[in-house]
Amino acid sequence: MVALGALLLGGTTLGALRLDDPVPGFADRRGEVASVTRDEATVEEGHYIEAVTVRSTSGVTVPMLVKRPLADSAAPLVVVLGGHATGRDAARLIPDTRGRVVVALSYPYTGPHRMKGLEIFKWAPDIRQALHDTPPAIQLALDWLLQQPWVDAREVHGVGASLGTPFMTVAAALDPRITHVWSVHGAGQSRALLAHNARESMPHLLAPLAGALADVIISGPYLTPERWAARIAPRPFTMINATNDERLPRAAVEALYDAAQQPKTLLWMPGQHVQPNRPEVVRALVTTVLQRMEPAPAESNAAGE
């Protein structure tokens, strides 16, 4: 009965929200860089680490954490968008950037991350706006990052991990400055994903209805990544997924891969879904992604040079 009441209240909230396509408003929400706040850089683990907040003329704010090599020469850029709880601190989960500039972004959301019961519907409009603002926020972050002397703009990797996959896919489809897109433990079919994960908090019979409601609230029909993946070609699109992922149905993973165009790669690794309390999963993924970013060694010629 509580779950049913939540769905009914959700339907009321849905009626109060505009359900328009958010994409035409992306350019206005991106705006231009209005101000930048930078903390003093510290040296940790052989890297400079600096907290930066970029604010747009539209009001969108993007907190990020920059982790870069001590050398001041320009290096390839890796922009990471992960789960909402980890946010920009995801950069700290990478002990060695292997000579790259790694920048982890937080979502442009200032409300509470932990809510009880029906409180989520109070914050539904703010959550929805933050999700709509996320692709423009990624582009805004690039507007500033690509002007820095320590960034090599010729190689820009966009990494969407878990929740970050849909938004990084949309941003990359719209922004050719991202030269290689990575989906790490991500999938398509947003409605099916929401229903699958709703089973943890409500009877399974109600989960599909909850998933459908949540999908409409967040504009899933417009932002689900399989609608956008084909636009990334001819840039590479790489997916890395877990064979025992309890949060992503395999069909949803394959739907995103099928929607992408060549060149594309789907790599399956053993294990469960990535999250900060599974350090062994995080370490294996970080190692795999950074290794695959490295260019293949030049083949020796017939003379053995």
MOSULDA-V469103 format. One record per run of one state. SS is the DSSP state (2 for helix, 1 for strand, 0 for the rest). FROM is the first residue (numbers start at 1). LEN is the number of residues. If there is no record, write none. Layout:
ss,from,len
SS,FROM,LEN
SS,FROM,LEN
This chain:
ss,from,len
0,1,1
2,2,15
0,17,6
2,23,8
0,31,2
1,33,6
0,39,3
1,42,3
0,45,2
1,47,10
0,57,4
1,61,9
0,70,5
1,75,7
0,82,5
2,87,7
0,94,7
1,101,5
0,106,11
2,117,5
0,122,2
2,124,22
0,146,5
1,151,11
0,162,2
2,164,11
0,175,5
1,180,5
0,185,5
2,190,9
0,199,5
2,204,14
0,218,2
2,220,4
0,224,1
2,225,3
0,228,1
2,229,4
0,233,3
1,236,7
0,243,7
2,250,10
0,260,4
1,264,6
0,270,9
2,279,15
0,294,12
